[in-house]
Amino acid sequence: MFSIRSRLAALATDLPRVYWFLWLGTVINRLGGFVIPFLSLYLTDQRGIPISQAGLMVSLFGAGSFAAQLTGGELTDRLGRRPVLLLSLLITPPITIMLGLVHDLPFIALSTLILGFFTDLYRPAVSASVADLVPPSARTRAFGYIYWAINLGAALAPILAGFMARFDYFLLFVGDGLTTLIYGLIVLWRVPETQPAEAAHAAQVPLGTRVKQLGREPVLLIFTALGLVFGIIYMQGMVTLPLDMQSHGLGPADYGLAIAFNGGLVVLVTIQISQIVTRWPRFGAISLAALLLGLGCGLTGLARSLPVYALSVVVWTFGEIIGASVAPTIIADLSPVELRGLYQGIFGSAWGLSFFVGPLLGSWAFDQFSPGSLWLGCLVLGCLLALGYLALARPAHRRLARTTTTET
């Protein structure tokens, strides 16, 4: 009993009470993430919309999400973390319900776009709050636990949604909206404003001035560009991997088994890995993540059977876990306190853009060249990405030294 208690205490070291309310809200909200995984099925089955138009509706959600990252980041610095959290989490529920009620395609399109915007508006505010609350030595663990919470919900939500959809699809919209509302109420009752007063004052400058300051931050821009490449490679596991497996006589059930290793590993080992990589140099860790991502995709090019495909998924999943824990930590470390929200928003928007660009590039390369060429390209890109992160380490450390000096 004492050992279990001491281990739990070690997990929570340097993570304040307010952080755990944000973490709890994330778990509840993601457990209710019912609508988006079933949106295309709902639109085709219940609303009779053609598959091509249903795909466009899902893309509109992504477009709203992309815009939300940049807008949410700027608002997080100007208005504060708490107002943006409440704006997102309290407006999203009625829009979710509205999407489940409208029938005409233009209203569905508009509702989906707005839903994508408000659903993800809160993300830069959460990341900025973690940076406000958690000391640098514990940030990798803190972001790792948030990532674990997201994926725990993502693993269970489709199961619950499938059960609810048997009775009535509208229950998905009600349940999704309700869990988001609960997160909003947790923030309303238990999460105070975390933005330092001096940061709030420093953020009240013209937007043009803040944009010019970003232009003088090559480390941020380069790291964000590298994150875009990381995301493009990662997306091949969701888009072109099932196509490759199909070309070797393996069906959807086999892909489901292979990709299940991804979700299972994320849930089982993220907490342990986030603790381990806390002790590693940040850029060494993110470089290893890129290398594992590239190696896993390269191994896919050699796969012909389910066990080898599953092994490739395991390899790149470890890269995913390390990257998801370390990347927002690096952004938090680099960002001046008055730009924490905007920095996280810019990085988040690049990651979101990869969810649009990645499928397009991957499917094009898969079709125009060969599957082997695609996976070899991912391997080469992963290795170059790892070298890019290592090369960025020294200027990033110099940039971090200036940020630390300014804040102290």
PEPE-V944702 format. One line per field, one symbol per residue. phi: phi as a letter, one per 30 degrees, with the letter a starting at -180 (. if undefined). Layout:
phi: ???
This chain:
phi: .ddddddddddceicdededddddddeddddcdddddcdddddddccideedddddddddddddddddddddddddddcjddedededdcdeedddddddcdcdeedddddddddedddcdddddddddddddcdedcdddddddddddedddddcedddddddddcaddddddddddddddddddddcbcddcddedddddddbeeedddddddccddddddddddddedddedddccceddddddciccedddedddddddddeddbedddddddedcdeddddddeddddddddddedcdbbeededdddddddddedddddcedddddddddedbdddeddddddddddddcdeddddddddddcaeddddddddddddddddddddddddddddddddddddc
